[in-house]
Structure formats: structure tokens, C-alpha cells
């Protein structure tokens, strides 16, 4: 696999209870392939082997894209002489560091609607509300609970793949001018 693989996803059956098995395999992979990105399922998803495995594979697949995006964003800040510590939005409405975003890019997939929900909380000073984010081709509706977007309590499909990492409970609707008028759930 040396020179042919950019990322590796490691998923142990009982790793949410005990991640030692995955950590040992990570150590073996790092010894043989020190340049690859590694995603460990017990750090990405929760219970449910298939959904956790899917989330881990998607995370591993996104690590190269995340590297280009994060580096590009940080380069733009430097180019414009903006000296700040960058933080990136997560699906649950919290922020993450540059290093964390590079390791867990899957946690940014639905941060657009959550940023809107958190922004609505900040602007209105409300901790509990229903927020509608109207964009160019979609509208997303989410609940603001105690100042944060309500998280989905069920497995979420991402590109028709069932996953089980933190995702906002968002109801989305594509506008008729977006070529699809039926509502969909993420």
C-alpha cells in the first residue's frame, strides 16, 4: 500500500467500549505508512458498527480535501495579513481548531445550517427557537435548544450512506428553482 494510499480507516467491532485495538492497529499502520492520514472509528462515530464504519471511511476520504481547504483558508488569512487563530465550525454548533479540523473533517459536513442557527442565537439573544435558514436554492429548518442546534438522535444518511456521528437535526427543502421541489431529510 505504500505510495498508493493517502488515508486509512480503522474500525474495531467493540472500539466505542475499548479503543485499544484500534490504537494498536494505528501504531502498526504508522510504522509502515508514516505519511498516511488515519481515521479511528471510536474517535469518529458512536455505537453501531456499520454506521460507525461508514462515518470513519467518509472521514478518511475527506482528509485530503480538508488539508487543501484548511491550508488555503490559512494562506488567504496570511496573504491579507490577518493574524488570528482560525477556528472551524462543527456540525454540533461548536468550534474546532485547525488541527482538529484536519483530523475530523466529517464533523464539518453540516456546519452551514448550524452556523446559521448559532448566529440566530447570538443576534437575537434567544436560547430556544425554531430557525429557518433561507439560501439560494435551499431552506433549512432547525431547532435552537439551550443556545445550540438540536442534534439528530437517529442515524443520519449522508449521500445515501447511513452514519452515526454528531449531526444537526435539520429539515431541508430545495426551492423549485433548484430543480427539485421535494423535501428531504439529511
C-alpha positions in Angstrom: 0.0 0.0 0.0 3.0 2.3 0.4 2.8 5.2 -2.1 -0.7 4.1 -3.2 -2.8 5.1 -0.2 -3.5 8.5 1.3 -5.8 7.6 4.1 -6.7 4.6 6.2 -9.9 3.9 8.1 -9.6 1.6 11.1 -12.8 0.2 12.6 -12.8 -2.3 15.5 -16.1 -4.1 16.5 -16.1 -3.0 20.1 -14.0 0.1 19.9 -16.5 2.5 21.4 -16.2 0.5 24.6 -12.5 -0.1 24.4 -10.4 1.7 21.7 -7.1 -0.1 22.5 -7.5 -2.5 19.5 -7.8 0.4 17.1 -4.9 2.3 18.7 -2.7 -0.7 18.3 -3.6 -1.1 14.7 -3.0 2.6 14.2 0.5 2.2 15.6 1.3 -0.7 13.2 0.0 1.4 10.2 2.1 4.4 11.3 5.2 2.2 11.4 4.6 1.0 7.8 2.9 4.1 6.3 4.0 7.2 8.3 2.7 9.6 5.6 -0.9 8.4 5.5 -3.9 10.0 7.3 -5.6 7.6 9.8 -9.2 7.7 11.0 -10.2 5.7 14.0 -13.8 4.8 14.4 -14.0 5.2 18.1 -13.0 8.8 17.6 -15.5 9.5 14.8 -18.7 7.6 15.4 -20.7 6.0 18.2 -22.4 2.6 18.6 -23.5 0.7 15.6 -20.7 -1.0 13.6 -21.9 -0.3 10.1 -22.8 3.3 10.6 -19.6 4.0 12.6 -17.6 2.2 9.8 -19.3 4.4 7.2 -18.6 7.6 9.1 -14.9 6.6 9.6 -14.4 5.8 5.9 -16.1 9.1 4.9 -13.8 10.9 7.4 -10.7 9.3 5.9 -11.8 10.1 2.4 -12.3 13.8 3.3 -8.9 14.3 5.0 -7.1 15.3 1.7 -9.8 17.7 0.8 -9.8 19.2 4.3 -6.0 19.7 4.1 -6.4 21.7 0.9 -9.3 23.7 2.3 -7.7 24.5 5.7 -4.3 25.3 4.1 -6.0 27.5 1.5 -8.0 29.4 4.1 -5.0 29.9 6.4 -2.9 31.1 3.4 -5.6 33.6 2.5 -5.5 35.0 6.1 -1.7 35.3 5.8 -1.9 36.9 2.4 -4.2 39.6 3.7 -2.0 40.0 6.8 -4.8 38.8 9.1 -3.1 37.4 12.2 -5.6 35.3 14.0 -6.0 31.8 15.2 -8.5 30.2 12.8 -11.4 28.1 14.1 -13.8 26.0 12.1 -17.5 25.3 12.7 -18.6 21.8 13.6 -21.9 20.0 12.9 -23.0 20.5 16.6 -22.5 24.3 16.6 -19.2 24.3 18.4 -15.8 25.3 17.1 -12.7 23.3 16.4 -9.0 24.1 15.9 -7.2 23.8 12.7 -5.5 20.6 13.8 -8.9 19.0 14.8 -10.5 20.0 11.5 -7.7 18.2 9.6 -8.2 15.0 11.7 -12.0 15.1 11.7 -13.3 16.8 8.5 -16.5 14.8 8.6 -17.5 16.9 11.6 -17.8 20.0 9.3 -20.2 18.5 6.7 -23.4 20.2 8.0 -21.8 23.2 9.7 -23.6 25.7 7.4 -27.0 25.3 8.9 -25.6 25.0 12.4 -23.6 28.3 11.9 -26.9 29.9 10.9 -28.7 28.5 14.0 -25.8 29.7 16.3 -25.8 33.1 14.6 -29.5 33.4 15.1 -29.0 32.7 18.8 -26.2 35.3 19.0 -28.2 38.0 17.1 -31.5 37.5 18.9 -30.1 36.6 22.4 -32.5 33.6 22.4 -31.5 30.2 23.6 -34.6 28.3 22.3 -36.2 28.9 19.0 -37.0 27.5 15.5 -34.6 28.9 12.9 -35.2 29.0 9.1 -32.0 29.4 7.0 -33.1 30.5 3.5 -30.4 30.2 0.9 -30.2 30.5 -2.9 -31.7 27.0 -3.6 -32.5 25.5 -0.2 -34.2 26.3 3.1 -33.1 24.6 6.3 -35.2 24.5 9.4 -33.6 23.6 12.8 -34.3 23.9 16.5 -32.2 26.0 18.7 -32.1 24.3 22.1 -30.2 25.9 25.0 -28.2 28.0 22.5 -27.1 25.2 20.3 -28.6 23.3 17.3 -30.6 20.2 18.4 -28.6 17.1 17.4 -30.2 14.3 15.5 -31.0 11.3 17.7 -31.1 8.8 14.8 -28.6 7.6 12.3 -28.2 10.2 9.5 -27.8 9.5 5.8 -25.1 11.4 4.1 -25.2 10.8 0.3 -27.4 7.8 0.9 -24.8 6.3 3.4 -26.0 5.7 7.0 -23.7 7.3 9.5 -23.8 7.9 13.3 -21.6 10.9 14.1 -22.9 14.2 15.5 -25.2 15.8 13.0 -27.8 18.6 13.5 -31.5 17.7 13.3 -32.2 19.7 10.2 -35.2 19.5 7.9 -34.2 20.7 4.4 -36.2 21.8 1.4 -35.0 22.5 -2.1 -36.7 25.5 -3.8 -38.4 24.9 -7.1 -35.7 27.0 -8.9 -33.2 24.5 -7.5 -34.6 21.8 -9.9 -36.1 19.7 -7.2 -39.1 20.6 -5.1 -39.5 17.7 -2.7 -38.4 18.0 0.9 -35.6 15.8 2.1 -34.0 14.8 5.4 -30.2 14.8 5.7 
